Amino acid sequence: FTDSQAALNVLGKVRINSIVVKKCIHELNRLGKQKSVVIKWVKAHSGHEFNEVADLEAKSGTRSSVEEEIPPPLTIALRRVESGTRKLWDQRWSISDNCRQTKQWMPLTNKIKASKLVNLDRKSLSLAVHLLSGHNYLRYHESLMDHEVPPYCREGCDSMETGWHVICECPATWKLRAEVFKTYQSLETPLEWSVYQINKIVSNPQVINLLEGRQEQMGT
């Protein structure tokens, strides 16, 4: 007998996370192999004989000197694993010599931005990855594939033509910077940007053509 509807409900669940509940179910199943077990709900403090006995046993248990170690909830362990993983990820990201172009945009890992990026539509996400990773048809990356292609900006800048340069530095794209970042000046890293701004950049038809190698001049 029990006066706890919550206890009855949790015993009937398919997925059990609580170790205490699992132990209770195990003991009930073990007892059920020997005797017929029926669990019934009764109204609390109504003078029901067996419920009163159960209450006395429960109170006795709280005064017992026997201590049972109850492990912390699984959610705490998951949070600690995630926190430790992210810290290790940040450390490896900061000391790695790879992904130079991406690090200009993302010096540190950012779970919120990453989540918003992957929720973009397929086309926008693809273009955003082209821009942020440097794997695109801009001249710097093209020169790595074909050494006859000059890596410098097609607008005559004395800089490598990367996604960062095109969006944040090149004088030819000052209108786009003014529209997206509210300044025509060159931008410096670390840059505070939002996924909304990146999506706005890669929605620009001329930026799309540049990233996909279908445009010779910028003038965005």
Backbone as CSV, one residue per row, in Angstrom:
resi,resn,N_x,N_y,N_z,CA_x,CA_y,CA_z,C_x,C_y,C_z
1,PHE,0.846,-1.183,0.000,0.000,0.000,0.000,0.886,1.240,0.000
2,THR,0.445,2.250,-0.705,1.179,3.512,-0.729,0.202,4.662,-0.905
3,ASP,0.536,5.770,-0.269,-0.301,6.962,-0.450,0.334,7.925,-1.459
4,SER,1.371,7.453,-2.158,2.080,8.303,-3.129,1.728,7.897,-4.556
5,GLN,0.943,8.737,-5.224,0.625,8.473,-6.629,1.863,8.639,-7.510
6,ALA,2.750,9.549,-7.119,3.984,9.762,-7.887,4.836,8.499,-7.899
7,ALA,4.880,7.803,-6.739,5.663,6.568,-6.667,5.078,5.496,-7.575
8,LEU,3.767,5.406,-7.610,3.121,4.430,-8.492,3.378,4.746,-9.957
9,ASN,3.301,6.015,-10.282,3.508,6.418,-11.680,4.921,6.103,-12.158
10,VAL,5.916,6.390,-11.301,7.298,6.183,-11.728,7.618,4.694,-11.856
11,LEU,6.961,3.864,-11.066,7.182,2.423,-11.168,6.656,1.870,-12.486
12,GLY,5.692,2.571,-13.090,5.112,2.096,-14.336,5.783,2.629,-15.583
13,LYS,6.813,3.462,-15.409,7.482,4.037,-16.580,8.363,3.004,-17.280
14,VAL,8.508,3.172,-18.587,9.352,2.267,-19.366,10.832,2.578,-19.130
15,ARG,11.155,3.870,-19.119,12.551,4.280,-18.947,12.760,4.799,-17.530
16,ILE,13.656,4.172,-16.803,13.937,4.544,-15.422,15.377,5.023,-15.307
17,ASN,15.565,6.218,-14.744,16.914,6.757,-14.553,17.384,6.669,-13.105
18,SER,16.443,6.698,-12.174,16.786,6.699,-10.755,17.241,5.320,-10.299
19,ILE,18.400,5.268,-9.654,18.909,3.999,-9.134,18.010,3.475,-8.018
20,VAL,17.493,4.387,-7.197,16.612,3.992,-6.100,15.363,3.303,-6.646
21,VAL,14.770,3.893,-7.685,13.574,3.307,-8.286,13.905,1.958,-8.914
22,LYS,15.056,1.877,-9.577,15.468,0.601,-10.181,15.607,-0.496,-9.119
23,LYS,16.175,-0.127,-7.960,16.322,-1.101,-6.882,14.956,-1.544,-6.366
24,CYS,14.045,-0.584,-6.264,12.692,-0.885,-5.795,12.002,-1.868,-6.741
25,ILE,12.110,-1.604,-8.049,11.505,-2.493,-9.050,12.142,-3.876,-8.996
26,HIS,13.443,-3.914,-8.809,14.148,-5.196,-8.717,13.650,-6.015,-7.536
27,GLU,13.489,-5.345,-6.378,13.017,-6.048,-5.187,11.578,-6.520,-5.353
28,LEU,10.749,-5.698,-5.985,9.359,-6.094,-6.216,9.294,-7.302,-7.150
29,ASN,10.137,-7.282,-8.188,10.168,-8.418,-9.118,10.666,-9.686,-8.426
30,ARG,11.666,-9.519,-7.570,12.185,-10.672,-6.824,11.117,-11.250,-5.898
31,LEU,10.389,-10.353,-5.218,9.316,-10.787,-4.332,8.175,-11.428,-5.122
32,GLY,7.944,-10.891,-6.349,6.863,-11.406,-7.173,7.096,-12.834,-7.650
33,LYS,8.353,-13.294,-7.630,8.638,-14.677,-8.006,8.208,-15.661,-6.913
34,GLN,8.053,-15.148,-5.696,7.706,-16.003,-4.564,6.230,-15.869,-4.166
35,LYS,5.713,-14.652,-4.305,4.345,-14.393,-3.876,3.652,-13.479,-4.880
36,SER,2.351,-13.420,-4.748,1.578,-12.501,-5.584,1.673,-11.100,-4.985
37,VAL,2.140,-10.146,-5.789,2.359,-8.780,-5.307,1.375,-7.845,-5.996
38,VAL,0.591,-7.123,-5.192,-0.341,-6.120,-5.704,-0.052,-4.807,-4.994
39,ILE,0.224,-3.764,-5.770,0.492,-2.451,-5.179,-0.777,-1.617,-5.281
40,LYS,-1.237,-1.111,-4.159,-2.484,-0.339,-4.124,-2.258,1.039,-3.524
41,TRP,-2.970,1.999,-4.092,-2.924,3.359,-3.539,-4.041,3.541,-2.531
42,VAL,-3.708,4.190,-1.419,-4.721,4.527,-0.419,-4.555,5.990,-0.038
43,LYS,-5.615,6.561,0.429,-5.577,7.960,0.833,-4.697,8.117,2.068
44,ALA,-3.864,9.153,2.066,-2.936,9.369,3.174,-3.676,9.794,4.441
45,HIS,-3.123,9.361,5.588,-3.609,9.769,6.914,-5.114,9.527,7.072
46,SER,-5.540,8.384,6.573,-6.975,8.065,6.667,-7.219,6.900,7.615
47,GLY,-6.169,6.486,8.352,-6.319,5.404,9.318,-6.231,4.024,8.726
48,HIS,-5.777,3.912,7.488,-5.637,2.589,6.881,-4.503,1.842,7.579
49,GLU,-4.817,0.630,8.058,-3.885,-0.112,8.906,-2.524,-0.307,8.256
50,PHE,-2.505,-0.840,7.028,-1.225,-1.161,6.397,-0.457,0.100,5.962
51,ASN,-1.196,1.140,5.635,-0.523,2.394,5.279,0.140,3.014,6.497
52,GLU,-0.526,2.909,7.639,0.068,3.432,8.869,1.337,2.656,9.217
53,VAL,1.310,1.325,8.996,2.500,0.516,9.241,3.638,0.949,8.312
54,ALA,3.289,1.215,7.033,4.303,1.663,6.077,4.894,3.003,6.491
55,ASP,4.044,3.906,7.005,4.542,5.205,7.463,5.508,5.039,8.624
56,LEU,5.181,4.136,9.551,6.070,3.895,10.697,7.412,3.336,10.228
57,GLU,7.367,2.418,9.241,8.602,1.850,8.714,9.455,2.915,8.024
58,ALA,8.785,3.812,7.294,9.508,4.881,6.600,10.174,5.824,7.595
59,LYS,9.426,6.176,8.673,9.999,7.060,9.701,11.158,6.376,10.418
60,SER,11.007,5.057,10.640,12.085,4.307,11.273,13.328,4.311,10.405
61,GLY,13.109,4.230,9.094,14.236,4.225,8.168,15.007,5.530,8.185
62,THR,14.299,6.649,8.379,14.977,7.949,8.412,15.842,8.101,9.654
63,ARG,15.504,7.341,10.710,16.291,7.421,11.950,17.360,6.336,12.017
64,SER,17.416,5.506,10.988,18.366,4.408,10.982,19.788,4.914,10.835
65,SER,20.710,4.222,11.483,22.129,4.614,11.405,22.791,4.071,10.141
66,VAL,22.071,3.225,9.404,22.618,2.667,8.174,22.550,3.730,7.081
67,GLU,23.672,4.029,6.494,23.746,5.050,5.454,23.895,4.387,4.088
68,GLU,23.128,4.859,3.161,23.216,4.357,1.791,23.732,5.473,0.888
69,GLU,24.755,5.175,0.150,25.329,6.173,-0.746,24.467,6.312,-1.994
70,ILE,23.907,7.495,-2.161,23.076,7.771,-3.328,23.897,8.598,-4.308
71,PRO,24.152,8.078,-5.488,24.986,8.801,-6.459,24.306,10.072,-6.952
72,PRO,25.088,11.045,-7.428,24.491,12.281,-7.963,23.697,11.976,-9.228
73,PRO,22.774,12.863,-9.584,21.972,12.645,-10.800,22.851,12.556,-12.043
74,LEU,22.371,11.826,-13.026,23.109,11.653,-14.278,23.336,12.990,-14.977
75,THR,22.391,13.928,-14.816,22.520,15.224,-15.487,23.765,15.974,-15.025
76,ILE,24.128,15.827,-13.752,25.336,16.492,-13.239,26.573,15.913,-13.926
77,ALA,26.606,14.592,-14.045,27.743,13.953,-14.715,27.838,14.387,-16.167
78,LEU,26.685,14.478,-16.850,26.684,14.887,-18.252,27.179,16.320,-18.403
79,ARG,26.760,17.200,-17.482,27.227,18.596,-17.547,28.734,18.680,-17.335
80,ARG,29.251,17.876,-16.410,30.690,17.897,-16.147,31.474,17.350,-17.331
81,VAL,30.952,16.308,-17.958,31.608,15.753,-19.149,31.621,16.781,-20.269
82,GLU,30.474,17.457,-20.466,30.397,18.467,-21.523,31.344,19.627,-21.238
83,SER,31.389,20.067,-19.970,32.269,21.173,-19.603,33.737,20.802,-19.810
84,GLY,34.113,19.595,-19.384,35.493,19.158,-19.550,35.868,18.984,-21.013
85,THR,34.924,18.451,-21.796,35.168,18.271,-23.225,35.358,19.615,-23.911
86,ARG,34.519,20.588,-23.556,34.617,21.912,-24.181,35.923,22.605,-23.799
87,LYS,36.342,22.445,-22.544,37.612,23.037,-22.112,38.778,22.434,-22.887
88,LEU,38.765,21.106,-23.039,39.828,20.430,-23.799,39.788,20.850,-25.260
89,TRP,38.585,20.986,-25.806,38.411,21.411,-27.191,38.991,22.804,-27.395
90,ASP,38.696,23.728,-26.466,39.225,25.089,-26.562,40.752,25.093,-26.494
91,GLN,41.314,24.265,-25.597,42.772,24.211,-25.461,43.417,23.719,-26.758
92,ARG,42.868,22.660,-27.330,43.429,22.114,-28.570,43.244,23.088,-29.725
93,TRP,42.091,23.763,-29.737,41.820,24.730,-30.800,42.806,25.897,-30.745
94,SER,43.125,26.361,-29.528,43.995,27.533,-29.377,45.445,27.232,-29.724
95,ILE,45.901,25.994,-29.513,47.316,25.682,-29.769,47.536,25.054,-31.141
96,SER,46.450,24.724,-31.836,46.602,24.093,-33.151,47.113,25.096,-34.177
97,ASP,47.976,24.622,-35.069,48.487,25.474,-36.147,47.596,25.419,-37.387
98,ASN,46.572,24.593,-37.343,45.686,24.444,-38.481,44.505,25.415,-38.405
99,CYS,43.717,25.442,-39.458,42.456,26.214,-39.495,42.674,27.702,-39.257
100,ARG,43.733,28.254,-39.826,44.061,29.663,-39.598,42.925,30.593,-39.995
101,GLN,42.315,30.342,-41.164,41.255,31.238,-41.621,40.031,31.167,-40.714
102,THR,39.659,29.967,-40.292,38.504,29.826,-39.407,38.751,30.509,-38.075
103,LYS,39.991,30.465,-37.580,40.300,31.076,-36.286,40.182,32.594,-36.310
104,GLN,40.295,33.193,-37.504,40.062,34.635,-37.585,38.619,34.959,-37.236
105,TRP,37.716,34.076,-37.622,36.293,34.278,-37.328,35.923,33.737,-35.948
106,MET,36.522,32.615,-35.572,36.160,31.959,-34.312,37.427,31.601,-33.534
107,PRO,37.993,32.563,-32.789,39.196,32.273,-32.000,38.940,31.201,-30.943
108,LEU,37.695,31.134,-30.449,37.303,30.128,-29.470,36.076,29.382,-29.972
109,THR,35.900,28.175,-29.482,34.695,27.439,-29.842,33.479,28.153,-29.254
110,ASN,32.360,28.045,-29.934,31.151,28.741,-29.484,29.949,27.849,-29.764
111,LYS,29.423,27.241,-28.706,28.326,26.283,-28.844,27.071,26.940,-29.405
112,ILE,26.776,28.158,-28.966,25.550,28.833,-29.396,25.614,29.156,-30.887
113,LYS,26.754,29.719,-31.319,26.894,30.037,-32.741,26.874,28.773,-33.589
114,ALA,27.553,27.734,-33.116,27.586,26.483,-33.866,26.181,25.916,-34.036
115,SER,25.392,25.990,-32.962,24.021,25.479,-33.014,23.176,26.267,-34.004
116,LYS,23.345,27.585,-34.001,22.567,28.420,-34.923,23.023,28.221,-36.368
117,LEU,24.318,28.018,-36.554,24.821,27.794,-37.908,24.237,26.524,-38.522
118,VAL,24.240,25.430,-37.754,23.765,24.163,-38.313,22.255,24.164,-38.522
119,ASN,21.568,25.159,-37.964,20.126,25.260,-38.172,19.768,26.122,-39.385
120,LEU,20.794,26.658,-40.069,20.531,27.373,-41.311,20.056,26.385,-42.374
121,ASP,19.409,26.902,-43.405,19.043,26.014,-44.502,20.314,25.503,-45.179
122,ARG,20.171,24.434,-45.941,21.335,23.730,-46.486,22.221,24.631,-47.334
123,LYS,21.632,25.449,-48.187,22.395,26.327,-49.063,23.160,27.372,-48.257
124,SER,22.471,28.006,-47.298,23.117,29.046,-46.485,24.232,28.467,-45.631
125,LEU,24.001,27.273,-45.068,25.039,26.634,-44.253,26.267,26.317,-45.101
126,SER,26.036,25.806,-46.310,27.151,25.487,-47.195,27.983,26.728,-47.501
127,LEU,27.329,27.841,-47.806,28.038,29.081,-48.111,28.747,29.629,-46.875
128,ALA,28.109,29.510,-45.712,28.733,29.978,-44.473,30.002,29.184,-44.182
129,VAL,29.969,27.881,-44.410,31.157,27.042,-44.212,32.245,27.434,-45.205
130,HIS,31.865,27.694,-46.466,32.844,28.162,-47.456,33.538,29.428,-46.974
131,LEU,32.738,30.354,-46.446,33.286,31.638,-46.007,34.167,31.477,-44.771
132,LEU,33.662,30.790,-43.748,34.355,30.718,-42.460,35.557,29.775,-42.475
133,SER,35.516,28.759,-43.316,36.614,27.784,-43.338,37.714,28.137,-44.326
134,GLY,37.381,28.965,-45.344,38.359,29.293,-46.371,38.362,28.322,-47.533
135,HIS,37.523,27.295,-47.462,37.433,26.330,-48.563,36.395,26.837,-49.572
136,ASN,36.877,27.631,-50.511,35.996,28.290,-51.472,36.784,28.571,-52.752
137,TYR,36.193,29.383,-53.618,36.849,29.684,-54.898,37.536,31.055,-54.892
138,LEU,37.795,31.596,-53.718,38.584,32.823,-53.660,40.043,32.486,-53.991
139,ARG,40.796,33.506,-54.362,42.092,33.247,-54.992,43.117,32.584,-54.071
140,TYR,43.074,32.893,-52.775,44.077,32.275,-51.903,43.924,30.758,-51.904
141,HIS,42.702,30.284,-51.746,42.492,28.835,-51.735,42.746,28.235,-53.115
142,GLU,42.346,28.968,-54.144,42.582,28.481,-55.503,44.077,28.335,-55.782
143,SER,44.881,29.254,-55.213,46.330,29.183,-55.444,46.951,27.964,-54.774
144,LEU,46.311,27.468,-53.722,46.804,26.251,-53.081,46.547,25.029,-53.949
145,MET,45.480,25.120,-54.744,45.133,24.020,-55.643,45.881,24.121,-56.979
146,ASP,46.103,25.382,-57.405,46.759,25.625,-58.689,47.773,26.743,-58.492
147,HIS,49.045,26.405,-58.514,50.097,27.376,-58.209,50.218,28.482,-59.253
148,GLU,49.556,28.345,-60.374,49.582,29.406,-61.375,48.587,30.520,-61.056
149,VAL,47.681,30.273,-60.127,46.707,31.295,-59.722,47.350,32.183,-58.664
150,PRO,47.373,33.502,-58.858,47.948,34.392,-57.841,47.050,34.435,-56.608
151,PRO,47.621,34.400,-55.405,46.811,34.346,-54.191,46.291,35.709,-53.730
152,TYR,46.730,36.783,-54.395,46.401,38.120,-53.903,45.035,38.598,-54.388
153,CYS,44.508,39.574,-53.666,43.173,40.108,-53.936,43.065,40.600,-55.383
154,ARG,41.991,40.236,-56.037,41.779,40.614,-57.440,41.527,42.106,-57.617
155,GLU,41.282,42.817,-56.493,41.062,44.261,-56.564,42.352,45.046,-56.420
156,GLY,43.486,44.351,-56.398,44.785,45.029,-56.342,45.295,45.267,-54.939
157,CYS,44.607,44.741,-53.906,45.089,44.889,-52.528,46.344,44.040,-52.337
158,ASP,47.212,44.511,-51.485,48.436,43.770,-51.187,48.159,42.765,-50.069
159,SER,47.084,42.003,-50.218,46.675,41.018,-49.209,46.198,39.750,-49.889
160,MET,46.315,38.643,-49.164,45.796,37.384,-49.667,44.275,37.472,-49.776
161,GLU,43.735,36.941,-50.863,42.288,36.993,-51.054,41.631,35.823,-50.317
162,THR,41.314,36.070,-49.052,40.604,35.099,-48.219,39.208,35.626,-47.923
163,GLY,38.386,34.787,-47.327,37.057,35.241,-46.944,37.106,36.397,-45.970
164,TRP,38.033,36.337,-45.030,38.172,37.410,-44.052,38.548,38.719,-44.741
165,HIS,39.515,38.658,-45.657,39.936,39.878,-46.343,38.797,40.474,-47.159
166,VAL,38.099,39.624,-47.914,37.030,40.111,-48.782,35.933,40.803,-47.979
167,ILE,35.528,40.210,-46.868,34.412,40.757,-46.092,34.860,41.858,-45.142
168,CYS,36.007,41.701,-44.522,36.383,42.584,-43.414,37.419,43.652,-43.754
169,GLU,38.121,43.521,-44.862,39.240,44.429,-45.120,39.203,45.115,-46.482
170,CYS,38.774,44.423,-47.497,38.896,44.938,-48.862,38.100,46.233,-49.062
171,PRO,38.728,47.290,-49.594,38.008,48.545,-49.845,36.838,48.377,-50.807
172,ALA,36.911,47.370,-51.683,35.854,47.194,-52.678,34.530,46.729,-52.070
173,THR,34.570,46.230,-50.836,33.345,45.710,-50.223,32.871,46.584,-49.056
174,TRP,33.224,47.865,-49.086,32.860,48.738,-47.966,31.346,48.881,-47.817
175,LYS,30.617,48.835,-48.927,29.159,48.959,-48.836,28.544,47.776,-48.093
176,LEU,29.087,46.595,-48.342,28.590,45.408,-47.658,28.885,45.487,-46.165
177,ARG,30.080,45.960,-45.803,30.417,46.116,-44.384,29.488,47.125,-43.729
178,ALA,29.220,48.219,-44.433,28.334,49.242,-43.883,26.928,48.683,-43.665
179,GLU,26.492,47.831,-44.572,25.152,47.255,-44.466,25.059,46.232,-43.336
180,VAL,26.094,45.398,-43.214,26.032,44.297,-42.253,26.574,44.686,-40.883
181,PHE,27.731,45.363,-40.860,28.397,45.680,-39.597,28.286,47.155,-39.207
182,LYS,27.585,47.936,-40.028,27.347,49.362,-39.736,28.636,50.167,-39.685
183,THR,29.627,49.779,-40.462,30.857,50.549,-40.589,31.489,50.239,-41.935
184,TYR,32.094,51.251,-42.539,32.811,51.029,-43.796,34.296,50.810,-43.541
185,GLN,34.724,50.947,-42.271,36.130,50.744,-41.912,36.473,49.260,-41.943
186,SER,37.774,48.982,-42.058,38.229,47.598,-41.973,37.961,47.054,-40.573
187,LEU,37.655,45.772,-40.485,37.352,45.131,-39.211,38.553,44.330,-38.737
188,GLU,38.680,44.205,-37.428,39.823,43.490,-36.851,39.338,42.275,-36.066
189,THR,40.215,41.284,-35.973,39.925,40.104,-35.158,40.435,40.329,-33.730
190,PRO,39.733,39.861,-32.708,38.487,39.092,-32.757,37.285,39.988,-33.066
191,LEU,36.463,39.525,-33.951,35.293,40.279,-34.399,34.035,39.723,-33.745
192,GLU,33.236,40.607,-33.187,31.941,40.186,-32.642,30.937,40.120,-33.787
193,TRP,30.529,38.920,-34.127,29.571,38.751,-35.212,28.481,37.773,-34.793
194,SER,27.377,37.862,-35.489,26.261,36.963,-35.210,26.000,36.082,-36.425
195,VAL,25.311,34.988,-36.212,24.951,34.108,-37.321,24.009,34.837,-38.283
196,TYR,23.196,35.730,-37.727,22.314,36.540,-38.580,23.144,37.359,-39.568
197,GLN,24.249,37.953,-39.100,25.106,38.753,-39.977,25.797,37.885,-41.025
198,ILE,26.278,36.709,-40.605,26.918,35.807,-41.564,25.912,35.368,-42.626
199,ASN,24.703,35.071,-42.198,23.666,34.653,-43.145,23.336,35.781,-44.119
200,LYS,23.370,37.011,-43.618,23.114,38.166,-44.480,24.222,38.317,-45.518
201,ILE,25.457,38.062,-45.106,26.598,38.152,-46.025,26.476,37.109,-47.135
202,VAL,26.224,35.853,-46.731,26.206,34.778,-47.728,24.895,34.754,-48.517
203,SER,23.976,35.666,-48.194,22.761,35.810,-48.999,22.952,36.847,-50.097
204,ASN,24.068,37.584,-50.026,24.373,38.589,-51.032,24.746,37.886,-52.345
205,PRO,24.056,38.161,-53.433,24.311,37.441,-54.696,25.752,37.520,-55.175
206,GLN,26.387,38.693,-55.006,27.761,38.827,-55.473,28.738,38.050,-54.593
207,VAL,28.450,37.975,-53.287,29.290,37.156,-52.404,29.150,35.688,-52.774
208,ILE,27.927,35.278,-53.074,27.690,33.897,-53.498,28.523,33.572,-54.740
209,ASN,28.491,34.481,-55.711,29.241,34.263,-56.950,30.742,34.207,-56.702
210,LEU,31.243,35.057,-55.778,32.667,35.039,-55.448,33.062,33.721,-54.787
211,LEU,32.272,33.285,-53.813,32.602,32.056,-53.092,32.529,30.838,-53.999
212,GLU,31.647,30.914,-55.011,31.475,29.776,-55.898,32.227,29.940,-57.218
213,GLY,33.034,31.009,-57.323,33.908,31.173,-58.475,33.200,31.618,-59.747
214,ARG,32.125,32.391,-59.630,31.380,32.796,-60.841,31.468,34.292,-61.073
215,GLN,32.377,35.006,-60.397,32.468,36.446,-60.560,33.921,36.873,-60.516
216,GLU,34.313,37.763,-61.432,35.700,38.198,-61.510,35.973,39.406,-60.617
217,GLN,35.056,40.351,-60.563,35.256,41.560,-59.782,34.343,41.554,-58.546
218,MET,34.748,42.294,-57.518,33.944,42.337,-56.302,32.855,43.385,-56.416
219,GLY,33.172,44.581,-55.994,32.217,45.665,-56.107,30.887,45.388,-55.444
220,THR,30.922,44.642,-54.288,29.698,44.324,-53.584,29.188,45.483,-52.761
